Amino acid sequence: MKAKPYQVASLVPQIQNGFKGALIFGPDFGVVQEVSEKIASFVVPSLSDEFAIIKITPQKIKEIPSILLDEGNASGLFGGRKVLWLKNANNDVLEAVENYLEHIQNDTFLIITADNLTKNSSLRVFCETHEKMLCVVCYADTERDVAEYIRETLAGQGIRISSAAQPLLVERLGENRIATRKELEKLITYLGDKKTVDVSDVQAVVTDTQNSSVDLFCVAVATGNQKVAEREYHLMLSNGENPVSIIRILYLYFNRLLDAVDTTETQGIDAGLKKIMKPAQFRMESDFKKQLAIWKKPFVLKVLGLLLEAERKAKTTGFPAEIMLGRTILQITQVAQKKL
């Protein structure tokens, strides 16, 4: 069964008593992580219980092909249901997943998380067509996703939002889940004991993330503005942003740019601008037009490949991820400069 992130909360009965597992994937790392944690919370009482949540890697499956099924059928140390969490999955794990779903004998729940799997990915196709698997694709947040996330997050703290403040908050928050979460955390802290968000609270606390440091950074990289890109990159690092999260942010942005480039080639630049530029970013229109003139599909695909490789190296080598990503950013800005 295929579902969108905002639909997961309505699928609790199937997750608890029907599905054997879920595949959560897409370019937005923040949404993938949050949806995965939400699904896991429907199965086990605590996400911090290392005996209830067993994490497995593709490398471990390569070393021990039967590990998914072995762990799935093993009894929990303290009883109760378990979650097997297979992170950073790819098509190489398909055989192990097939074997697991065919032979699992208890109610262990399998969570598989992955990056942006293509439509013809064998793992994606198998899970989408399997009656016991839930598939959630995590693209950039739409306005509806943002509104639902705001409602859930505030309600979880016993907070409501006024009808006037709701659209303003949605407008100020962007499509990046990591940035949205941080802004809501700031807002909740600011409220203190107050239990209703009004317009003045949003205006006082919430940054317009459409023109935030994240977007300034992405636009600078894509337009070849090396000085601004470096400044915003180091600012994000100093604010505690993880290098892998920054890679995912850039990947998401260039994925949008790819869609805009495709649209521009077939429908013209105005249609392309609508794909990449949000209404609140009108002051940056010249930058977006410059990007659509600079970038052609083969070069955007090359950048997406560079970012995926940077993430792989950040996770598998001992080289400092901050330096590795800095070099990748320099490569991308240099490509943009050459096209100017």
Secondary structure as the mmCIF struct_conf table of DSSP 4:
data_model
#
loop_
_struct_conf.conf_type_id
_struct_conf.id
_struct_conf.beg_label_comp_id
_struct_conf.beg_label_asym_id
_struct_conf.beg_label_seq_id
_struct_conf.end_label_comp_id
_struct_conf.end_label_asym_id
_struct_conf.end_label_seq_id
STRN STRN1 LYS A 2 ALA A 3
HELX_RH_3T_P HELX_RH_3T_P1 PRO A 5 LEU A 11
HELX_RH_AL_P HELX_RH_AL_P1 VAL A 12 ASN A 17
TURN_TY1_P TURN_TY1_P1 GLY A 18 GLY A 18
BEND BEND1 LYS A 20 LYS A 20
STRN STRN2 GLY A 21 PHE A 25
BEND BEND2 PRO A 27 PRO A 27
HELX_RH_AL_P HELX_RH_AL_P2 PHE A 29 SER A 41
TURN_TY1_P TURN_TY1_P2 PHE A 42 VAL A 43
BEND BEND3 VAL A 44 PRO A 45
TURN_TY1_P TURN_TY1_P3 LEU A 47 SER A 48
TURN_TY1_P TURN_TY1_P4 GLU A 50 ALA A 52
STRN STRN3 ILE A 53 ILE A 56
HELX_RH_AL_P HELX_RH_AL_P3 PRO A 58 GLU A 63
TURN_TY1_P TURN_TY1_P5 PRO A 65 SER A 66
HELX_RH_AL_P HELX_RH_AL_P4 ILE A 67 ASN A 73
BEND BEND4 ALA A 74 ALA A 74
HELX_LH_PP_P HELX_LH_PP_P1 SER A 75 GLY A 76
TURN_TY1_P TURN_TY1_P6 LEU A 77 PHE A 78
BEND BEND5 GLY A 80 GLY A 80
STRN STRN4 VAL A 83 ALA A 89
HELX_RH_3T_P HELX_RH_3T_P2 ASN A 91 VAL A 93
HELX_RH_AL_P HELX_RH_AL_P5 LEU A 94 HIS A 103
BEND BEND6 ASN A 106 ASN A 106
STRN STRN5 PHE A 109 ALA A 114
BEND BEND7 ASP A 115 ASP A 115
TURN_TY1_P TURN_TY1_P7 LYS A 119 ASN A 120
HELX_RH_AL_P HELX_RH_AL_P6 SER A 122 THR A 129
TURN_TY1_P TURN_TY1_P8 GLU A 131 LYS A 132
STRN STRN6 MET A 133 VAL A 137
BEND BEND8 ALA A 140 ALA A 140
HELX_LH_PP_P HELX_LH_PP_P2 ASP A 141 THR A 142
HELX_RH_AL_P HELX_RH_AL_P7 GLU A 143 GLY A 156
TURN_TY1_P TURN_TY1_P9 GLN A 157 GLY A 158
STRN STRN7 ARG A 160 ILE A 161
TURN_TY1_P TURN_TY1_P10 SER A 163 ALA A 164
HELX_RH_AL_P HELX_RH_AL_P8 ALA A 165 ARG A 172
BEND BEND9 LEU A 173 LEU A 173
BEND BEND10 GLU A 175 GLU A 175
HELX_RH_AL_P HELX_RH_AL_P9 ARG A 177 LEU A 191
TURN_TY1_P TURN_TY1_P11 GLY A 192 ASP A 193
STRN STRN8 THR A 196 VAL A 197
HELX_RH_AL_P HELX_RH_AL_P10 VAL A 199 VAL A 205
HELX_RH_3T_P HELX_RH_3T_P3 THR A 209 ASN A 211
BEND BEND11 SER A 212 SER A 212
HELX_RH_AL_P HELX_RH_AL_P11 SER A 213 THR A 223
TURN_TY1_P TURN_TY1_P12 GLY A 224 GLY A 224
HELX_RH_AL_P HELX_RH_AL_P12 GLN A 226 SER A 238
TURN_TY1_P TURN_TY1_P13 ASN A 239 GLY A 240
HELX_RH_AL_P HELX_RH_AL_P13 PRO A 243 GLN A 267
HELX_RH_AL_P HELX_RH_AL_P14 ILE A 269 ILE A 276
HELX_RH_3T_P HELX_RH_3T_P4 PRO A 279 MET A 284
HELX_RH_AL_P HELX_RH_AL_P15 GLU A 285 ILE A 294
HELX_RH_AL_P HELX_RH_AL_P16 LYS A 297 THR A 316
BEND BEND12 THR A 317 PHE A 319
HELX_RH_AL_P HELX_RH_AL_P17 ALA A 321 LYS A 339
#
